[in-house]
Amino acid sequence: MNESGGSTAKRILIIEDDQALADLVRLHLTDQHWETVHCAEGRTGLETAQGETFDLLVLDLMLPDIDGFEICRRLRAEQAYLPILMLTSRSEEMDRVLGLELGADDYLTKPFSIRELIARVKAIFRRIESIAQSSGTSHAAGFLRMGELEIDLEKRKILMAGNPVDLTVKEFDLLKLFCSNPGRAYSRQALLNQVWGYQFDGYDHTVNSHINRLRSKIETDPANPRYIKTVWGYGYRFAEPEELDS
């Protein structure tokens, strides 16, 4: 594996209406031996993302036609998963939280350093490759089964008591992490770091809201969860096999 984040060339789509900034970003991403495609308009960028295969989307939030939030929302409604790095001049906390809630993998505020941009891109590629490697044959040919819950890691599909469950990208990633490590307690900050890739404080409510929605989808009684347990004063853990058998 090379330092650019993988053994094969990565394709990166940039949706950015500032031509000078887009040219600068393309220049430095290309220096890392990544292929780049640029779209200056949101609608064209969305169609390109939907019609071609990319390893990453660098997405500006403020676009003249369709904003980055709407593009992220539409892409996350589709089955194929595309990592998204939001690139924006808006730094308000609610914008960051909404970006995370919609499924953005990272969030970089303008002005930013090129070094930080490259570091964030490499970190996203490392996380995606780590997920791909752990989703291979290490769990019974890509399947996890806990109680009545079945997870197809490769197809990213969930069954609860034989019935399909629709999860967002982050809900699936949270559930996969929990089921891969039953009984292990995770702090909210640890979940942020491992699922969102963030290493900063103050976003516990993002984790809490995802846990609440995940419980509403897989628990018979979300107020008394069987699968995702609260570790009071710390975070959450997934039930151990013997707890589900009892």
C-alpha positions as CSV (number, residue, x, y, z in Angstrom):
1,M,0.0,0.0,0.0
2,N,1.4,3.4,-0.9
3,E,1.1,6.5,1.3
4,S,-1.5,8.0,-0.9
5,G,-4.1,5.7,0.8
6,G,-4.1,2.5,-1.2
7,S,-2.4,0.2,-3.8
8,T,-4.6,1.5,-6.7
9,A,-5.3,5.0,-8.0
10,K,-8.3,6.7,-6.3
11,R,-10.9,8.8,-8.2
12,I,-12.0,11.9,-6.4
13,L,-15.0,14.0,-7.5
14,I,-14.8,17.7,-6.5
15,I,-18.0,19.8,-6.5
16,E,-16.9,23.3,-5.9
17,D,-18.1,26.5,-7.6
18,D,-15.0,28.6,-6.7
19,Q,-12.8,27.8,-9.8
20,A,-9.6,29.1,-8.2
21,L,-10.0,26.9,-5.1
22,A,-11.1,23.9,-7.2
23,D,-7.9,24.3,-9.3
24,L,-5.8,24.4,-6.2
25,V,-7.4,21.4,-4.7
26,R,-7.1,19.4,-7.9
27,L,-3.5,20.3,-8.2
28,H,-2.5,19.0,-4.8
29,L,-4.8,15.9,-5.0
30,T,-3.2,15.1,-8.4
31,D,0.2,15.4,-6.8
32,Q,-0.8,12.5,-4.6
33,H,-1.4,10.4,-7.8
34,W,-5.2,10.6,-7.3
35,E,-7.4,11.2,-10.3
36,T,-9.8,14.1,-10.0
37,V,-13.0,15.2,-11.7
38,H,-14.4,18.7,-11.1
39,C,-17.9,20.0,-11.4
40,A,-18.7,23.7,-10.7
41,E,-22.5,23.2,-10.3
42,G,-24.3,21.1,-7.7
43,R,-26.8,19.5,-10.1
44,T,-24.1,18.5,-12.6
45,G,-22.0,17.2,-9.7
46,L,-24.8,15.1,-8.3
47,E,-25.5,13.5,-11.7
48,T,-21.8,12.8,-12.1
49,A,-21.6,11.2,-8.7
50,Q,-24.6,9.1,-9.5
51,G,-23.5,8.1,-12.9
52,E,-19.8,7.3,-12.3
53,T,-17.7,5.5,-9.7
54,F,-15.6,7.5,-7.3
55,D,-13.7,6.8,-4.1
56,L,-14.4,10.2,-2.5
57,L,-16.5,13.2,-2.9
58,V,-15.1,16.6,-1.9
59,L,-18.3,18.6,-1.6
60,D,-18.7,22.4,-1.2
61,L,-21.7,23.3,1.0
62,M,-22.7,26.6,-0.6
63,L,-23.5,26.0,-4.3
64,P,-25.6,28.2,-6.6
65,D,-28.2,25.6,-7.5
66,I,-28.4,22.5,-5.2
67,D,-26.6,23.0,-1.9
68,G,-24.2,20.4,-0.4
69,F,-26.6,19.3,2.2
70,E,-29.2,18.3,-0.4
71,I,-26.5,16.5,-2.5
72,C,-25.4,14.6,0.6
73,R,-29.0,13.7,1.5
74,R,-29.7,12.3,-2.0
75,L,-26.5,10.3,-2.2
76,R,-27.0,8.8,1.2
77,A,-30.5,7.7,0.1
78,E,-28.9,5.5,-2.5
79,Q,-27.5,2.0,-1.9
80,A,-24.0,2.6,-3.1
81,Y,-21.7,4.2,-0.4
82,L,-19.5,7.2,-1.4
83,P,-17.3,8.8,1.3
84,I,-18.0,12.5,1.5
85,L,-15.7,15.3,2.8
86,M,-17.6,18.5,3.2
87,L,-15.6,21.6,2.2
88,T,-17.3,24.9,3.3
89,S,-16.9,28.4,4.6
90,R,-19.7,27.9,7.1
91,S,-18.4,27.0,10.5
92,E,-21.5,27.2,12.7
93,E,-21.9,24.1,15.0
94,M,-25.4,23.3,13.6
95,D,-24.0,23.1,10.1
96,R,-21.4,20.6,11.3
97,V,-23.9,18.6,13.2
98,L,-26.3,18.5,10.2
99,G,-23.5,17.4,7.9
100,L,-22.7,14.6,10.3
101,E,-26.4,13.7,10.6
102,L,-26.7,13.5,6.8
103,G,-23.8,11.1,6.6
104,A,-20.7,13.2,5.8
105,D,-17.5,11.4,6.7
106,D,-15.6,14.6,7.5
107,Y,-16.0,18.3,7.6
108,L,-13.3,20.9,6.7
109,T,-13.9,24.6,7.1
110,K,-12.4,27.3,4.8
111,P,-9.8,28.7,4.9
112,F,-7.9,25.4,5.4
113,S,-4.3,24.3,4.8
114,I,-3.6,21.9,1.9
115,R,-1.6,19.8,4.3
116,E,-4.7,19.3,6.4
117,L,-6.9,18.5,3.4
118,I,-4.5,15.8,2.2
119,A,-4.3,14.4,5.8
120,R,-8.1,14.2,6.0
121,V,-8.4,12.5,2.6
122,K,-5.8,9.9,3.5
123,A,-7.6,9.3,6.8
124,I,-10.9,8.6,5.0
125,F,-9.2,6.2,2.6
126,R,-7.5,4.4,5.5
127,R,-10.9,4.0,7.3
128,I,-12.7,2.8,4.2
129,E,-10.0,0.2,3.5
130,S,-10.0,-1.0,7.1
131,I,-13.7,-1.5,6.9
132,A,-13.4,-3.4,3.6
133,Q,-10.7,-5.7,5.0
134,S,-12.7,-6.4,8.2
135,S,-15.8,-7.2,6.1
136,G,-14.2,-10.1,4.3
137,T,-14.0,-13.6,5.6
138,S,-13.3,-12.9,9.2
139,H,-17.1,-13.1,10.1
140,A,-18.4,-16.3,8.5
141,A,-18.1,-15.1,4.9
142,G,-19.2,-11.6,5.6
143,F,-22.1,-12.3,7.9
144,L,-22.8,-11.5,11.6
145,R,-25.6,-12.9,13.6
146,M,-26.6,-11.8,17.0
147,G,-29.9,-13.0,18.4
148,E,-32.6,-12.3,15.8
149,L,-30.3,-9.7,14.1
150,E,-28.5,-10.7,10.9
151,I,-26.0,-8.4,9.2
152,D,-24.6,-8.9,5.6
153,L,-21.4,-7.0,5.8
154,E,-20.6,-7.0,2.1
155,K,-24.1,-6.0,0.9
156,R,-24.6,-3.7,4.0
157,K,-28.1,-5.3,4.6
158,I,-29.8,-5.9,7.9
159,L,-32.5,-8.4,8.8
160,M,-34.3,-8.3,12.2
161,A,-36.3,-11.5,12.8
162,G,-36.2,-12.1,9.0
163,N,-37.5,-8.6,8.2
164,P,-35.3,-6.1,6.3
165,V,-34.3,-2.9,8.2
166,D,-33.3,0.3,6.5
167,L,-30.3,2.0,8.1
168,T,-28.4,5.1,7.2
169,V,-24.7,4.8,6.5
170,K,-23.7,5.8,10.0
171,E,-26.3,3.7,11.7
172,F,-25.0,0.7,9.8
173,D,-21.4,1.5,10.8
174,L,-22.4,1.9,14.4
175,L,-24.2,-1.4,14.4
176,K,-21.4,-3.2,12.6
177,L,-18.9,-1.9,15.2
178,F,-21.1,-3.0,18.1
179,C,-21.8,-6.4,16.7
180,S,-18.2,-7.1,15.9
181,N,-17.3,-6.4,19.6
182,P,-20.1,-7.6,21.8
183,G,-19.8,-6.6,25.4
184,R,-17.2,-4.0,24.8
185,A,-18.2,-0.6,26.2
186,Y,-17.5,2.5,24.0
187,S,-17.5,6.0,25.2
188,R,-19.4,8.5,23.0
189,Q,-16.0,10.1,22.0
190,A,-14.7,6.7,21.0
191,L,-17.7,6.1,18.8
192,L,-17.2,9.5,17.2
193,N,-13.5,8.7,16.5
194,Q,-14.1,5.2,15.1
195,V,-17.4,5.8,13.1
196,W,-17.1,9.4,12.1
197,G,-13.3,9.8,12.3
198,Y,-13.5,12.9,14.4
199,Q,-11.2,13.6,17.3
200,F,-12.8,16.6,19.0
201,D,-15.2,17.1,21.9
202,G,-18.7,18.5,21.9
203,Y,-20.7,16.3,19.6
204,D,-22.0,13.7,22.0
205,H,-25.6,14.6,20.9
206,T,-24.8,13.3,17.4
207,V,-23.9,9.9,18.8
208,N,-27.0,9.9,21.1
209,S,-29.4,10.8,18.3
210,H,-27.9,8.0,16.0
211,I,-28.2,5.5,18.9
212,N,-31.8,6.5,19.5
213,R,-32.7,6.1,15.9
214,L,-30.9,2.8,15.6
215,R,-32.7,1.5,18.7
216,S,-36.1,2.5,17.2
217,K,-35.3,0.3,14.2
218,I,-33.9,-2.9,15.8
219,E,-35.4,-2.9,19.3
220,T,-38.8,-4.3,20.2
221,D,-38.9,-1.9,23.1
222,P,-36.4,1.0,22.6
223,A,-37.0,2.2,26.2
224,N,-35.8,-1.2,27.5
225,P,-33.2,-2.2,24.8
226,R,-32.2,-5.8,24.4
227,Y,-29.3,-5.2,22.0
228,I,-27.7,-1.8,22.5
229,K,-27.2,-1.2,26.2
230,T,-26.4,2.1,27.9
231,V,-23.3,2.2,30.1
232,W,-24.4,5.0,32.5
233,G,-21.9,7.8,32.8
234,Y,-19.8,6.4,29.9
235,G,-21.5,5.4,26.7
236,Y,-22.9,2.2,25.1
237,R,-22.2,-1.4,24.5
238,F,-23.7,-4.3,22.5
239,A,-25.2,-7.2,24.5
240,E,-23.1,-10.3,24.8
241,P,-24.3,-13.6,23.2
242,E,-25.3,-15.1,26.6
243,E,-27.5,-12.0,27.3
244,L,-29.4,-12.6,24.0
245,D,-29.8,-16.3,24.7
246,S,-31.4,-15.8,28.1
